[in-house]
Amino acid sequence: MTTRIAAGTVRRPKLEALRAVLHEIDARRVWETAAFAVESGVRETPLSSEEIRRGARQRVERLVAVSPGFDLYVGMEGGLAHSGDEVWLENWAYVSDGARGYFGSGGAVPLPPGVVEEVIAKGRSLAEVIDEVAGRVDIRSGEGTWGILTRNLITRQHAFRDALVNALAPFLLAEQMYRGRPGCTEPRP
């Protein structure tokens, strides 16, 4: 059996997370993944959980519109969430079969105050700031901010892996429990 999945990203850590999760779910199944560069429709560094989720979902909506014929569509987005003085990096995934969709979270890691200041108060992208802080280039295409902050105990790929497992559960892990159940979100036309 072949399952065709469209991913709304060409970023290596996100695609590696998707491929790893699919292999974990069923190593014998044939997974055909296609990567598409689609816009999220949100700012480069989303500044709320709602904006992060909206970006993941809008990637899927664009995929459904321009690339029909896939079994599942996947959108992933990371960004900042805050409450009072606390700010975290969050990762979200949204998965749809074209008729129903679900979000999954990849957890949250607190951000250092200096990074928060640069991103929120000065309007810089998290990718730019973390490259500067770490003295490297294009960290988001590797271990990501997650890896820098956790000494690679959790990388960007790991965080997206967890978000994907959670978003894929209704389709591939516990599908019988979710069929016909309220609570799923329908894609917008």
C-alpha positions as CSV (number, residue, x, y, z in Angstrom):
1,M,0.0,0.0,0.0
2,T,1.3,3.4,-0.9
3,T,0.4,6.5,1.0
4,R,1.0,9.8,-0.8
5,I,1.8,12.8,1.4
6,A,2.4,16.5,0.4
7,A,4.5,18.5,2.7
8,G,4.3,22.3,2.7
9,T,8.0,22.8,3.2
10,V,11.4,22.2,1.6
11,R,13.3,22.7,4.9
12,R,15.5,19.7,5.7
13,P,14.7,19.3,9.4
14,K,11.0,19.4,8.8
15,L,11.2,16.8,6.0
16,E,13.5,14.6,8.0
17,A,11.0,14.7,10.9
18,L,8.2,13.7,8.6
19,R,10.1,10.8,7.0
20,A,11.3,9.6,10.4
21,V,7.7,9.6,11.9
22,L,6.3,7.8,8.9
23,H,9.0,5.1,9.2
24,E,8.2,4.8,12.9
25,I,4.5,4.5,12.2
26,D,4.9,1.7,9.6
27,A,8.3,0.8,8.2
28,R,6.7,-1.7,5.8
29,R,4.3,0.8,4.2
30,V,5.4,2.7,1.1
31,W,5.4,6.4,2.0
32,E,5.7,8.7,-1.0
33,T,6.4,12.3,0.2
34,A,6.6,15.3,-2.0
35,A,7.9,18.6,-0.7
36,F,6.5,21.9,-1.9
37,A,7.6,25.5,-1.1
38,V,4.4,27.1,0.0
39,E,4.0,30.3,1.9
40,S,2.5,30.2,5.4
41,G,0.8,33.6,5.1
42,V,2.2,34.6,8.5
43,R,5.3,36.6,9.4
44,E,8.7,34.9,9.3
45,T,8.7,34.5,13.1
46,P,5.1,34.2,14.3
47,L,4.5,35.8,17.6
48,S,1.7,33.8,19.1
49,S,0.4,30.2,19.3
50,E,-2.5,31.2,17.2
51,E,-0.3,32.7,14.5
52,I,1.9,29.6,14.5
53,R,-1.1,27.3,14.1
54,R,-2.6,29.6,11.4
55,G,0.7,29.4,9.4
56,A,0.7,25.6,9.6
57,R,-2.9,25.4,8.5
58,Q,-2.5,27.9,5.7
59,R,0.4,25.9,4.3
60,V,-2.0,22.9,4.1
61,E,-4.8,24.9,2.6
62,R,-2.5,26.1,-0.2
63,L,-1.3,22.6,-0.8
64,V,-4.8,21.2,-1.1
65,A,-5.7,24.0,-3.6
66,V,-2.6,23.6,-5.9
67,S,-1.7,19.9,-5.4
68,P,-4.8,17.7,-5.3
69,G,-4.6,13.9,-5.3
70,F,-2.5,13.3,-2.1
71,D,-3.8,11.2,0.8
72,L,-2.5,13.6,3.4
73,Y,-1.3,17.2,3.5
74,V,1.2,18.4,6.1
75,G,2.0,21.9,7.3
76,M,4.6,22.8,10.0
77,E,5.3,26.1,11.6
78,G,7.4,27.3,14.5
79,G,7.4,30.6,16.3
80,L,7.1,32.4,19.7
81,A,4.3,32.1,22.2
82,H,4.1,34.3,25.3
83,S,2.2,34.9,28.5
84,G,3.2,37.8,30.6
85,D,7.0,37.9,30.8
86,E,7.5,34.3,29.7
87,V,8.2,33.6,26.0
88,W,8.7,30.1,24.5
89,L,9.6,28.7,21.1
90,E,6.8,26.4,19.9
91,N,6.4,24.1,17.0
92,W,3.0,23.1,15.5
93,A,1.9,20.7,12.7
94,Y,-1.4,20.6,10.9
95,V,-2.4,17.5,8.9
96,S,-5.4,17.1,6.7
97,D,-6.9,14.6,4.3
98,G,-8.6,17.4,2.4
99,A,-11.8,16.9,4.4
100,R,-10.8,17.0,8.0
101,G,-7.7,18.3,9.8
102,Y,-5.9,18.2,13.1
103,F,-3.2,20.2,14.9
104,G,-0.4,18.7,16.9
105,S,2.1,20.5,19.2
106,G,5.8,19.8,19.6
107,G,6.2,21.3,23.0
108,A,7.8,24.5,24.1
109,V,11.3,25.7,25.2
110,P,11.8,29.0,27.1
111,L,13.7,31.6,25.2
112,P,16.5,33.7,26.7
113,P,15.6,37.3,27.5
114,G,18.2,38.7,25.0
115,V,16.7,36.7,22.2
116,V,13.2,37.7,23.1
117,E,14.2,41.4,23.1
118,E,15.8,41.2,19.6
119,V,12.8,39.3,18.1
120,I,9.8,41.0,19.8
121,A,11.0,44.5,20.6
122,K,13.3,45.0,17.6
123,G,11.3,43.0,15.1
124,R,14.1,40.7,13.9
125,S,13.6,37.1,12.8
126,L,14.4,34.3,15.3
127,A,16.6,32.7,12.6
128,E,18.7,35.8,12.2
129,V,19.1,36.3,16.0
130,I,20.0,32.7,16.8
131,D,22.6,32.7,14.0
132,E,24.1,35.8,15.5
133,V,24.0,34.6,19.1
134,A,25.5,31.2,18.2
135,G,28.1,32.7,15.7
136,R,26.9,30.4,12.9
137,V,24.9,30.6,9.7
138,D,21.5,29.0,8.8
139,I,21.0,27.1,12.1
140,R,17.4,26.6,11.2
141,S,18.4,24.3,8.4
142,G,20.2,22.1,11.0
143,E,19.5,21.7,14.7
144,G,17.6,24.9,14.9
145,T,17.1,27.1,18.0
146,W,15.9,24.0,19.8
147,G,19.3,22.4,19.4
148,I,21.2,25.5,20.4
149,L,19.2,25.9,23.6
150,T,19.2,22.3,24.6
151,R,22.7,21.3,23.4
152,N,21.0,19.1,20.8
153,L,19.1,17.0,23.3
154,I,16.1,18.3,21.4
155,T,16.6,19.5,17.9
156,R,14.3,21.3,15.5
157,Q,13.7,17.9,13.9
158,H,12.8,16.4,17.2
159,A,10.3,19.1,18.0
160,F,8.6,18.8,14.7
161,R,8.6,15.0,15.1
162,D,6.5,15.3,18.2
163,A,4.1,17.8,16.6
164,L,3.7,15.5,13.6
165,V,3.0,12.4,15.7
166,N,0.3,14.4,17.5
167,A,-1.3,15.7,14.3
168,L,-1.0,12.4,12.5
169,A,-2.6,10.4,15.3
170,P,-6.2,10.8,14.0
171,F,-5.2,9.5,10.5
172,L,-2.6,6.8,11.1
173,L,-2.4,5.9,14.8
174,A,-5.9,6.0,16.4
175,E,-8.0,6.5,13.3
176,Q,-11.0,4.5,14.6
177,M,-11.3,6.7,17.6
178,Y,-11.5,9.9,15.6
179,R,-13.9,8.9,12.8
180,G,-17.1,10.9,13.0
181,R,-16.0,12.6,16.2
182,P,-16.5,16.3,16.9
183,G,-13.5,18.4,17.5
184,C,-11.7,18.1,14.2
185,T,-11.2,21.2,12.2
186,E,-12.4,21.4,8.6
187,P,-10.3,23.1,6.0
188,R,-11.6,26.4,4.8
189,P,-12.6,26.6,1.1
